[in-house]
Amino acid sequence: MEPLSLLPHDAARALAGVIFDLDDTVLDHGALTEAAYRALFRLREAGLTLIACTGRPAGWGEVILRQWPLDAAIAENGAVALVREAAAPVAGAEHRGGPPKGASAGRIVALDGLDREVRRARRAELVALADDMVRRFPAAALADDNDQRVTDVTIDIGEHRRVPSGDVARMRADLRARGVRTLLSSVHLHLTRDPSDKATGVVRLLSERFGEDPTRARYRYAFVGDSGNDGVAFAAFAWTFGVANVRAHLGKLSVPPRFVASHPMGRGFAEIAGRIAALRGNGPEP
């Protein structure tokens, strides 16, 4: 890993966009700071496409796509994408001072490759398995964001509870024996039968909705993350960044981020955004 000061000028100028994780990357323990929010606008002003990529539910993706300066959101570890459709023209709007409030934003749609009924049946099976896990391991509980999820089910192991690592390991082994994939973040154990991950989910979206060549996209878009759950994206993209708290997770990363900020979480994200924007000619570094 190298300090941000070594990011080449030409590399920053050649970027088409920035992809970033949410928890402990942009968010500080779930909260969005003013510095991180301003950093998003600065990246947008520097001409970059912005895509959030998170293990959080599709419901979160829809909300942040409505409220943040984003072009798309990838949720549930790559399994579902949220995009904004172009708003339909409003008849007579030119005579009433423009479209009604919010109409220009367009409708948010979720892109999921499975038929709705198949998805519901698959998720019901995962809910039953998660219920069995929390019954057998009382330190755990179903996460409080499950009602906003589409493709996976999550068990709270570190957000509002502290589940022993041994219990987490035993749950994962049991679930694997039942043919269920598990993904581990700093706060949740995810149960899924989808093969997607953050990198494939992003590249698929960039190809299908943004017209990017899948191979070139890995060089034209940078990724910012913080933990082992971002490992596949750190390995997939050529230009990768970690906020300072990524150092605590290096043992779980086969490929670490290429550059690391000196600050953690939202301050680190703002530091990374400031460096990229400054090299693109969009003001001084913060």
Secondary structure, DSSP 8 states (H G I E B T S, - for coil): -EEGGGS-HHHHHH--EEEE--BTTTEETTEE-HHHHHHHHHHHHTT-EEEEE-SS-HHHHHHHHHHSS-SEEEEGGGTEEEEE------TTGGGTTSS-TTGGG--EEEE-SS-HHHHHHHHHHHHHHHHHHHHH-TT-EE-TTGGG-SS-EEEESSSSS---HHHHHHHHHHHHHTT-EEEE-SSEEEEE-----HHHHHHHHHHHHH---HHHHHHHEEEEE-SGGGHHHHHH-SEEEE-GGGGGGGGG-SS--SEE-SS-HHHHHHHHHHHHHHHTTSS---
